Amino acid sequence: MAKDTGIPSDVWRFYLLYVRPEGQDSAFSWADMALKNNSELLNNLGNFINRAGMFVSKFFEGCVPVMDLQREEKKLLALVGWELQQYIQVMDKVKIRDALKHILNISRHGNQYIQVNEPWKKIKGGESDRQRAGTVTGVSVNIACLLSVMLLPYMPSVSQTIRDQLNAPQSCIGTMLQGTGTFVCALSAGHRIGTVSPLFQKLEADQIEALKKRFGGQQPEDEASNTKKPSQSSVSTQPAPPAPVEVKVVVGEDPEKAKQLTKAVAEQGEKVRALKAQKAEKDVIAAEVSKLLDLKRQLALAEGKNPEPAPQKGKKK
């Protein structure tokens, strides 16, 4: 079935491992799959890796710039190192779903680091600002390389694509996954990367709705109408089996998660308003608005509501 959906196999692997039951029950949901693809893969993981690579290509002619690590970088790399240690430990315990969340935490740290330091602005400044932009870009692209290695057990094709785009040496797999969980920069200054391109595509609501209908298990009307009725002589005298009961999947409410998401929506809304007030670049605002919409969809699911907005009625003339 996965092949017929048009959704890449690695995306299926990601989602099914993301909701893998580890100590509690789990269920498949088309809406939740789209939500995880658009929020975690597209806006979080893919956004960070693509931006890191694009900054190298656009601002530094495709070569990793010199990095002058300051206190902020040391703090970030300590966080990344901790997440890496946790990833290794839970993988050793075969807690596959938990390990995946440490990967996503690292890309969230990376996105926040880029957003705060704004290398696209600093590259236009003086010598110290350009040096700062180089450090942020170099550190980010090395974190992207680490993520490609950590993704290998989950999304092998995506992992290879990232390493191809970064022109990362094969040795980075062993170097960056040391048993101690110490972060190592595998792409040194002067390393030339390859061609960078987006890793993931958005799953649209109409696409998901079509897949739900296609794989909903209902018998096509034309097939049902062509089914021959049994002759009276062939009708069994035994009682007919009970009619199948249609089961509808209802998203359960999660008050605690809803409370957390309500706060996250409010904070993200403030961030978007602040960016608009500062007249930030359009692509930056668009990325943050997309995150806000995804948070609102997650909130709707946590409240037991339909995450997709109801169709608007036409205005009366």
N, C-alpha and C positions, 0 to 999 in steps of 0.2 A: 504493500500500500504506500509506504513512504516514497518510493520511487515515482509513483504516479501523481503525487501531490505537487511536484515541481519545487518542493522545498529541499534544499541541500541536505544530504545525509548527515553532515556534521551538525547542522542545526537540530535535527532530530536527536542525535546523540546527546547534544548539550541539554535539551529540554528534558528528555527522559531520565538523564542522570541527575538533573537539577531537582526533579520531583521524585527521585528514587526513594522508595520507602525504607527508612532506616530508623526503626523503633516506633514507627507510626504508619497508619494507612495512607495511601496516596491515590489520586485519581487523575485521569487525563482530561484536559479541557482545552478545546480549540482556542477559546478566548484567552486563556491563561498562557497558552503557547505563544500566541501573537504578542501578548503583553511582555513576556520574558524576552522574546526575540527583539522587540522594538526598544525596550528599556535597557536590558542588560547587555545584549550583544551589540545592537546598533548604536545606542546613545552613550553607553558606558565603555565597554571594552573596545569596540570598533572605532568609536570616536577618538579615544585616547591614542590608540596605536596609529591611526591614520594621521592625526594631527602631528604626532611626534615625527613621523617619517616625512610629512609634507614640509615641516619647518626646516628639516635638514636639506631637502631638495630645493626649496624656494629661497631660503635665506643664506645657505652655506654651500651652494653649488654641488649638493649631493654628498658632501664629506662631513663626517662627524666633527663638530668644532671642539676646540680646547675647553676643558672644564676646570673651573676654579671653584672647588667646593667650599661653600660657606656654611654657617650654622644651620641654615634652613635645609640645605641638601643633606647634611649629616643627620638631621632629625628625620627627614623623609626616608632616607636609606635605612635608618634604624627601624622605622615602621614597616618598610618593605621587607627587611630582614626578618622581623618578627612574624609577619604573615607567611613568609617562606618557610620558616621553622615549623609553624603550625601546620602548614600544608604537608610537609614531609612527615610529621608525626601522625596526622590523621590518615594519611595515605597508607602508612605502615599498619594502621589499625583497620584498614579497608573501609574507612568512613568516606566514601567517594563523594557523596553530596556535600559534606562539610568542607572537604578539600577544595571543591569547585568554588565555594563561596569566598575562600581566601584569595583565589585568583581575581575574582570580581572586586574584592576589597582593595587589592593593589591598584587596579586600574582606576578605581574611584579616587584613591590617594593621588594618582598621577594626574587625573583630570583637574582636581582641586589645585594641585601644584602649578599646572599650566595656567589655569584661570587667574590665580592670584598674581603670578609673575608677568603675565601678558608679554611674552617674547615678541609677538607681532608688532607691539608698540616700541619696545626697547630697541629693536633692531634699527629703528629710525632715529635713535638718539645719539648721544656722544659715545666716546670710546668705552667708558665704563658701562654704559647701558648695553652696548653691542656685546661686550664681554659677558654681561649678565645673561643676555639672550642666548649666547652660545652655551653657557653652562646649563641653563634650563633645558635647552634643546638636546644637548649631549646626554644629560642625565635621563631625560624622558625617553629618548630612543633606546638607551640601554635597558630601561625598565620594560619597554616594549619587547625587547629581545628576550628578557627573562620570562615575560608572559607567554611568548611563543613556545618556550621550552615547557613551562608548566601546563600548557594546554595540550601537549602532545598525547597524553592518555585519553583525553576527552574529544578533541577535535583534530585528528591527525592531519587532515587535508589543510585546514585553516592554519595549523601550526607550521606546516611546511611552506605555505604561501607567505606567511609573515617573515619567516627566515629567508625566503627567496627575495622578498621585497627589500629586506635589510641587508641582503648579501652576507648573512651571518655565517661564520665558519661552523662546520659540523661539530667541532670540538666544544662549541658553546653549550651543548646539551649536558655533557659531563661537567664542564667548568661551572655552570650556573646552578646546578642541582647538587651541590656538595652536601654531604651528610650533616654538616654543622648548620646549614641554612644561612651561611654568610653570603651577602650579595656581592657579586663580582661583575665589574664592567667588562663585558666581552668585546664591545666595539670601541676601540681606542680612538683618540683624536687622529683625524686623517683618513679613517676607514671610509671607503666609498660605498654607499648603499645603492640598491637597484631602483626600479620604477615602483612608486607607491600608488596604490589604488584602493578604493573602498573594499572592505571585507564582507560586509553584510548588506542585505536589502530589507527594506521595511515590508512587513506583512500587512496589507491593507484590509480594512474591515470587510469589503465586498469579496475579496479573495478568500478570507476565512469563512464567510457565510456560504460561498459556493462549495468549499471543501466540506463543510458540515452537511450540506444537502447531499453532496455526492457520496459521502462515506457514512451516511446516517443509517444505512441498513434497511431502508424502505424499498419495497419491490416496485419497479417502474409500472405505471398504469397500463401502458400498452402490453407489457409482458403479462400482467395480471388478467387483462381482458382476453388475451389469446389462449389462456389456459382452458383446456377442454373440461367440461363438467362430466363427472363420472356417470355412466348409464345406471338406470335404476337397478338392473340385475347385479351390478358390481358393488352396490352400496352395502357396506358392512352393517351388520345388526349390532355391532359393539358400539357403546357410547363414544361420541366424539371427544377427543382430548380438549381440555380447557383452552380457550383462546389466549394467545400470548398477551401479557400485560405490558403496555408501553411504559418504559421507565424514563423519567425526565431527570436530568442532572441539574441540581439546584446548588448554586454556590452558597456555602454556609457563611454565616456572619462570624466575624472575628473582632469583637469589641476592642481588645487590647491592641491588635494590629491597626484597627481603624483609628484609634486614639493617636498612635505614633504617626500614622500617615497624615492625619489632619494637621498635625504640627509641621510635618515635612512639606505639605502643600502650602501652608502659610509662609514658611521660610523661603520656599522656592518662588512664591509669588512676589515676595518682597525683593528677592534677588533680581527677578525680571524687571520689576518697576525701577529698581535702582539702575540697572543697565540701560534702560530706555531713557531715564533722566540724564544719564551720563553720555547719551548718544553714542553708545558702543557700536562696534561693527555689526552689520546686519546678520552675518553668519553666526556670530557669537550669541546674539539675542535669539536667533531662530533655534539654536541648539538648546538654550536654557528654556525657551517656551515649550519645546518638544519634551524636555524632561518634566516640566510642570504638568503637561497633558498626561504623560505616562503615570505620574504620581496620582493624578485625579482618577485615572482608570483603576489603579491599584486600590485606591480608597473605596471606589464604588464596589469592587469585588469584595473587599473586607466588610463592607456594610450590607452585603448580600444583594446588591443591585446590579442591573445590567450595565456593564462598563461602557457600552456604546450609546451615544446620545440618541434620544428619540427623534425621528424625522420631523422637521419643522413644517407646520401647515402653511399653505399659501395665504398671503394677506388678502383680505377682502378689499375690493376696489370700491 
